[in-house]
Amino acid sequence: MKRGANPNQLDYERSTPLHALARPYLCDCVSASNYCDFIRPANDIVKMLIKKGANVEARNRHGDTPLQTSVSRFDLEVTKALLEHGASLDSLNKDRMFRMDFSSIELKCYALTFNIIEMVKLLKSKGYEMDFLDRLSVVKCWIRARENDIDHLIAEDTGMSLNFFSRVT
């Protein structure tokens, strides 16, 4: 940024650097069996980009703002930062908020079920109103994310035989 980088530079999706903050990322420390819990300094990055002129309400080719992207990716830190720096809840598209288009590595590595709940709490704390259909979408999304949970395959030593092909819900 010090050398004149454009804080509103568009990529092939017509997304800005603020949109890119919410995209999933894997760092060098990630292996196939676990994930990195390193938290980016989202607030500092958002603050710096906005200070340099980034448009917090920019829309990409899908019509999504950076806030829409961070909410739909359940990125709590980026969502908090964007809201603290003026992103509008009015820009959220209810039809795109709780979709589940995550890759298998994301489903395996990120705490989506927890983040879904925390995202709803965050949005409600900022005044976002959820009607019945919104809440139903959240539940459906949570169930889809939970289906990818493998905890039900980890047996406890109860002395009983295990059937890994049936699932108790």
N, C-alpha and C positions, 0 to 999 in steps of 0.2 A: 504494500500500500504506500510505503514511503517513496517508492519510485514511480508512482503514478498509475498503479493498476486500477482498472475500472471496477468499482464495487457492484456495478450493475451488469457486468459482462455476461452475455448469454451463452449457454452451451447448446449442444445439439437438440436438447429438449426445450430450449428457450427458458431454461432455469437460470437463476442468479446464484451467486455464492450463498445467499441466505437460504435458498431452496436446498442447496447441496449439503448444508449443515445437518439436515434431517435424514439424509440418505444413509442407509446402513453402511458400516465400514468395518473392516477387520484390520487389526494392526499386526505387526510382525510377530507379536507374542502369542497369537491365536493358533491353536492346533485344532485338529479335527475333533478332539474330545472335550475341549472346553473353550471358553470365550474370555475375552478381555473385559475386565470391569473398570478399565481406565476411563475416567469421566473427562471429556473435553471441557475446556473452559468456555462453554457455550455463551454465557452471559458476556464475557470479555470480548469474544469474537463478534457477537451480534452488535454490541456497543461500538466496537471499532468500525465495523462495516457501515453502520448507520451514521456515525460521526463523519465518515468519508463520503456520505451521500447515497448509501444503498436505499432502495425503495422497499420498505417493509411490506407493501401491498402489491408488489410486482406479481404478474400472473405468467405461468409457463404455458406451453402449448396445450396443456390439458385444462387450463383455466384455474389452476391451483396457485394459491399464494404460498409463501413460505410457511405460514401458520397452518394452512391446510395440509401441507406436506408433513410437517412435524406431528400434527395430530394423527394423521392417518398412519404414520410410522410408529406411533406411540412413544415418541422421543420426548420425555418429560422435561429434560433440561433445556432443549431448544425451544419447546413450547413456552416454558416459563420465561425464558429470556425474551422471546418475541413479544409476549404479552406485556412484559415490563417495559418494553421499548416501543409501545404504541400499536402493535398489531391489533386489528379489529376482529372481534368474534363474529361480526356480521359477514365476514368474507368466507366463513365456513360453509361448505356444501354438504348438507346432511346425507346426501346419497353417496358421497365418497369418503365420509369420515371413518366408518368402521368396516371397511372392506378388508379382506384377508388375502392379500396377494404377496405373501412372504415366501422367500425361497426356503428350501429344506434346511440349509445351514442357519438361517435366521430363526426358524421355528425351533431348531435344536439348541441354539446358543443364547438367545435372548429371552428374558423373563417377560414374555408377552402377557401372560395371564395377570401377573402383578401390575404391569404397566397399563393394561386396559383399565383396571379399576382405579389406579392412581390418576390416569388421564381424565376419567369422568369426574373424579373428585376435584381436580384442578380446574377443569372447565366450569363446573358448577360453582366453585368458590369465586370465580371471576364473573359470575352472573349469567352464564350460558343456560338457557332454558331447554330442557329435554322433555318432549312429549312422549306419549306411550310408544309410538313407532320408533323413536330414537332409542328409548330404553330397550325395546325388543331387539333392535340392531346390535346394541352393545352385548346383550345376552347371547345372541347368535354368534357374534364374533368371539366372545369369550369361550363358548362351547367349542368352536372350531379350533381355537388355539389350544384348548385343554385336550382335545383329541390327539394332539401331537405330543402330549406329555408322556414320558415313558415310566413315570414313577409306579404305575400299576404293574409293571413287569418286574420290579424289584421285590423279591420275596422277603417277608419277615420270617424268622425262624419260629413258626407256630406248631411245628410237628405235623402239619397237614400236608398232603400231597398237593402239588401245584398244577393248575391247568392254565398255561399261558395263552390258550386260544380263546378263552372266555374272559370277559371283562365285567367286573362288578362296578356298577355306577350308582 
